Amino acid sequence: MEQVKEDCEILIASDTMDKSHALGIMRIQHAMESSLLVLEHEKQTEINELNYQIRLLQNKSVDLCKLQEEVKAQKETQASMDETLKKVENLVETMFTTQAKYSEELMQLIKDFQTLQDDFLKTKTEFKHLLAHVSTMKKK
């Protein structure tokens, strides 16, 4: 581009060049430089926009990595909670099994106690009858 500008300036400065043609060349040169500046500005604007888009994508990539880490952590937490829940379920099942066993044993103890109490009352009654009978025997 610089070479074209220098060539135009040489033509314009030349004594053989008609001044109206030189003015036309200057106008063309100015229009060309203006167009070039506009194109450079558009190019820089596009570069800036692309750089902005790249930064946005990088930020989204970082955010995505953070989300992936959070999802991984949540999955680990969920797995840990599932394991803990299974342990709790096993403990509850053991507790209910033990409770059922102790309930059966308690019911058997109650039955045995009732039988013992009945036997005691029967023996007490028999002892009273025996005492009454012995009492009546001494008097005779």
Secondary structure, DSSP 8 states (H G I E B T S, - for coil): -HHHHHHHHHHHH-TTS-HHHHHHHHHHHHHHHHHHHHHHHHHHHHHHHHHHHHHHHHHHHHHHHHHHHHHHHHHHHHHHHHHHHHHHHHHHHHHHHHHHHHHHHHHHHHHHHHHHHHHHHHHHHHHHHHHHHHHHHHH-
